[in-house]
């Protein structure tokens, strides 16, 4: 399940990025909802909020570790938990979409700008990452699955 969801996220993310790159120039803004939302093509050489600027190798390494960790969590904890698998797939797809950009271009292609609040420019991969993390935090907080249940489930998976 997570690989299917991840593939959909990567496909959609890369398709929109291709459209942006082939139809816009860097730093070009196109109002979608004037004063609220723009397409703004930028080349992000850092991570969120431009942290770790120009640390391409480190950011590629972090993304690879995240993808491996997601696969591990899926195998040891998410079996039979469809909503968690979908969230993990979104997280993996987002990480992979931005990883592909870094490996191919040396930067991440960002293009969604919420101008009404001057929020940093982002992309579909970023959105998938943020939404999946919010969901998993909500799930952990409100579902209150006990540590004992988590460990029991992981132990059962290891025996299979």
N, C-alpha and C positions, 0 to 999 in steps of 0.2 A: 504493500500500500504506500509506504513512504517514498519508494522509488518512482512510482507513478505520479504522485503529487509533486515530488521534486522535479520530475521531468516536465510537467505542465508549467510549473513556475518558471523554470529555466527557459523553456520554449517561448512563453509569453514575454518574459523579461527581455530576452535577446532579440525577439522580433520587434518590440517597441524601440529598443536601443538602435537597431538597424535602421528603422524608419527615421529616428531622430538624427542619426549620423548622416544619412543620405539626403535628408531634406532640410537640414539646418546647418548653420555654421556655429562654431564655438562662441559662447556668450550671446547668442541670438535669443531674444525673448519673443514669444507669441502669446498674447493674452487669450486665455480660454474663457475665463469669467473676469472681465476687467476689474482690477483692484482687489481681486480675491485669489485667482489661480492663474498661473502662467506656465507654459512650457519654456524652460530656460536651459539650454544645452551647456553643460560645463563638464570639464574633465577633472575628476576628483582624484588627486594623487595621495590622499590620506584615507582615514577611516571616518567614522561619524564625527561631525563637527570639525573636520580636518585634523583630527588627532593623528599622530604618527605620520605626519606629512613626509612624503618621499621615502617611506620605509617599505618599499615594494616586497622585498624578500620576506621580511618579518610578517607582513600582512598576508602574503600567500601561505606562509607556514601556519599562521593562526587559523586561516580558513580551512586548511587541510586537516588540522587537529580537530576543529569543530565538526567537520564532516565525519571523521572517524568516530568521534564521541557520540554523534547522533546515531550512527549505525549501532554502536554498542548499547546505547540506551534503548533503542528500538528492540534489539534482541533480548535484552535482560529485563526490561520493564514494561514495554508497550504492547506485548502480545495480547491480542483480544481487545485492545482499547482503541477503537477506531478513531475517536476524536483526537486522542494523543498522537496516533500515527499520522493523521492529517496535519496536525501542528508540527510534528517533527519533519514531515515532508516539506512543508512550507519553509521551515527553518533551513533544511538542507538545500532546497531549491534556491532560496535567497543567497545563502553563502556561496553556492556553486555559481550562480549567475554573476555575482561580483568577482568571484575567483577567476572565472573565464575572462572577464574584462581586464583584470590585472595581469593575467598571463599573456593575453594577446596584445593588449594596447599599452600596458604599463600604468593604467589609471582606470577608474570606474566612471562609466558614463552616467551622469545624473541629469535629470530634466524636469522634475516636478517641483514647482516653486509655489508655496502658499504665501502669496505676497501680502495678504491682509495681516498676517502676523509675522512676516519676515522670517519664516522658518527656513532652516538650511535646505538647499536643493537636494532631492532624493530621487529614488527610482522604484520600480516595482519590486525588485529584489529586496531593497531596504524595507519596503512596506510588508513584505511577506515575513521577514525576520522579526520586525517589531510586533506585528499582530500575533505571530506564533508565540513569542516570548510573553506577551501580555496574557494570552490564553493559558499558557502553562503556569504562570504565576497565579492567575485567578484560580485555576484548577487546584494547585497546591494549597492555596489559602482557603478556599471555600469548600472544597471537597473533603478536606481534612483527613486524607488517607493516612493512616498511622504508619510510622516507621516500621513497625512489626509487619504490617500488610505488605509494604514495599519489599522488605527483606524476604518475606515468605515467598512472594511472587518471583523474585529474582532467583531464589534458591530452587524453586520448582522448575524454572526455565533451564538452569544449569544442569539439572538432572536429566532433562529430556535429550 
